[in-house]
């Protein structure tokens, strides 16, 4: 029974650290870029878009598709950075133990 008590204590510690990690991720802001920085997208650690900046020189009605593509690229760049940061935070909690493929925490 002693081992079960220790295991439960470890689980509670991990839950506490997970909550702290979720808060750090929610507070984090990550910026992605496209077009050499002419478009930037800022996401929080949960992947929610918080801001977008577009260089005025890109706003041309005849270049609408290019602008749309650059926006998508900037958001995707920021999302990849969020995912990398989340994985790094999770590694701190799990002690570097790899999670099974497709198993994502805390989301």
C-alpha positions as a Markdown table, in Angstrom:
| # | Residue | x | y | z |
|---|---|---|---|---|
| 1 | Unk | 0.0 | 0.0 | 0.0 |
| 2 | Unk | 2.9 | 2.3 | 0.6 |
| 3 | Unk | 3.7 | 2.3 | -3.2 |
| 4 | Unk | 0.1 | 3.1 | -4.0 |
| 5 | Unk | 0.2 | 6.2 | -1.7 |
| 6 | Unk | 3.5 | 7.3 | -3.3 |
| 7 | Unk | 2.0 | 6.8 | -6.8 |
| 8 | Unk | -1.1 | 8.9 | -5.9 |
| 9 | Unk | 1.1 | 11.6 | -4.5 |
| 10 | Unk | 3.1 | 11.7 | -7.8 |
| 11 | Unk | -0.1 | 11.8 | -9.8 |
| 12 | Unk | -1.3 | 14.8 | -7.7 |
| 13 | Unk | 2.1 | 16.5 | -8.2 |
| 14 | Unk | 1.8 | 16.0 | -12.0 |
| 15 | Unk | -1.7 | 17.4 | -12.1 |
| 16 | Unk | -0.5 | 20.5 | -10.3 |
| 17 | Unk | 2.4 | 20.9 | -12.7 |
| 18 | Unk | 0.0 | 20.4 | -15.6 |
| 19 | Unk | -2.2 | 23.2 | -14.4 |
| 20 | Unk | 0.7 | 25.5 | -14.0 |
| 21 | Unk | 1.9 | 24.5 | -17.5 |
| 22 | Unk | -1.5 | 25.2 | -19.0 |
| 23 | Unk | -1.5 | 28.7 | -17.4 |
| 24 | Unk | 2.0 | 29.4 | -18.7 |
| 25 | Unk | 0.9 | 28.4 | -22.2 |
| 26 | Unk | -2.3 | 30.5 | -22.0 |
| 27 | Unk | -0.1 | 33.5 | -21.0 |
| 28 | Unk | 2.5 | 32.9 | -23.7 |
| 29 | Unk | 2.4 | 34.7 | -27.0 |
| 30 | Unk | 4.2 | 33.5 | -30.1 |
| 31 | Unk | 4.6 | 35.4 | -33.4 |
| 32 | Unk | 4.9 | 33.7 | -36.8 |
| 33 | Unk | 6.0 | 35.4 | -40.0 |
| 34 | Unk | 5.6 | 35.1 | -43.7 |
| 35 | Unk | 6.8 | 37.2 | -46.7 |
| 36 | Unk | 10.1 | 38.1 | -45.0 |
| 37 | Unk | 8.3 | 39.5 | -42.0 |
| 38 | Unk | 5.8 | 41.5 | -44.0 |
| 39 | Unk | 3.0 | 39.6 | -42.3 |
| 40 | Unk | 3.1 | 38.6 | -38.7 |
| 41 | Unk | 0.5 | 36.5 | -36.8 |
| 42 | Unk | 0.5 | 36.4 | -33.0 |
| 43 | Unk | -1.1 | 33.4 | -31.2 |
| 44 | Unk | -1.4 | 32.6 | -27.6 |
| 45 | Unk | -0.2 | 29.2 | -26.2 |
| 46 | Unk | -3.6 | 27.7 | -26.8 |
| 47 | Unk | -3.4 | 28.5 | -30.5 |
| 48 | Unk | -5.8 | 31.4 | -30.5 |
| 49 | Unk | -5.1 | 34.2 | -32.9 |
| 50 | Unk | -4.4 | 37.4 | -30.9 |
| 51 | Unk | -3.0 | 39.7 | -33.5 |
| 52 | Unk | -2.1 | 40.2 | -37.1 |
| 53 | Unk | 0.0 | 42.8 | -38.8 |
| 54 | Unk | 0.2 | 43.3 | -42.6 |
| 55 | Unk | 2.6 | 45.6 | -44.3 |
| 56 | Unk | 0.5 | 48.2 | -46.2 |
| 57 | Unk | 2.5 | 47.5 | -49.4 |
| 58 | Unk | 0.9 | 44.1 | -49.6 |
| 59 | Unk | -2.6 | 45.4 | -49.7 |
| 60 | Unk | -3.4 | 45.3 | -53.4 |
| 61 | Unk | -6.7 | 44.0 | -54.7 |
| 62 | Unk | -5.0 | 42.4 | -57.7 |
| 63 | Unk | -2.7 | 40.4 | -55.3 |
| 64 | Unk | -5.5 | 39.1 | -53.1 |
| 65 | Unk | -4.6 | 35.4 | -53.4 |
| 66 | Unk | -0.9 | 36.1 | -52.5 |
| 67 | Unk | -2.0 | 38.0 | -49.4 |
| 68 | Unk | -4.3 | 35.2 | -48.3 |
| 69 | Unk | -1.5 | 32.6 | -48.8 |
| 70 | Unk | 0.9 | 34.7 | -46.8 |
| 71 | Unk | -1.6 | 35.1 | -44.0 |
| 72 | Unk | -2.1 | 31.3 | -43.8 |
| 73 | Unk | 1.7 | 30.8 | -43.8 |
| 74 | Unk | 2.2 | 33.3 | -41.0 |
| 75 | Unk | -0.5 | 31.7 | -38.9 |
| 76 | Unk | 0.8 | 28.2 | -39.6 |
| 77 | Unk | 4.3 | 29.4 | -38.6 |
| 78 | Unk | 3.0 | 30.7 | -35.3 |
| 79 | Unk | 1.0 | 27.5 | -34.7 |
| 80 | Unk | 4.2 | 25.4 | -35.2 |
| 81 | Unk | 6.0 | 27.5 | -32.7 |
| 82 | Unk | 3.1 | 27.1 | -30.2 |
| 83 | Unk | 3.2 | 23.3 | -30.7 |
| 84 | Unk | 7.0 | 23.3 | -30.2 |
| 85 | Unk | 6.7 | 25.3 | -27.0 |
| 86 | Unk | 3.9 | 23.1 | -25.7 |
| 87 | Unk | 6.0 | 20.0 | -26.3 |
| 88 | Unk | 8.9 | 21.5 | -24.5 |
| 89 | Unk | 6.7 | 22.4 | -21.5 |
| 90 | Unk | 5.3 | 18.8 | -21.5 |
| 91 | Unk | 8.8 | 17.4 | -21.6 |
| 92 | Unk | 9.6 | 19.3 | -18.4 |
| 93 | Unk | 6.6 | 17.6 | -16.7 |
| 94 | Unk | 7.0 | 14.1 | -18.0 |
| 95 | Unk | 10.7 | 14.1 | -17.5 |
| 96 | Unk | 11.3 | 13.6 | -21.1 |
| 97 | Unk | 9.2 | 10.4 | -21.4 |
| 98 | Unk | 7.8 | 10.3 | -24.9 |
| 99 | Unk | 4.0 | 10.3 | -25.2 |
| 100 | Unk | 2.3 | 7.8 | -27.5 |
| 101 | Unk | 1.8 | 9.1 | -31.1 |
| 102 | Unk | -1.3 | 11.2 | -31.3 |
| 103 | Unk | -1.5 | 11.7 | -27.5 |
| 104 | Unk | -1.5 | 15.4 | -26.8 |
| 105 | Unk | -1.6 | 17.2 | -23.5 |
| 106 | Unk | -3.0 | 19.4 | -22.2 |
| 107 | Unk | -5.4 | 20.0 | -25.2 |
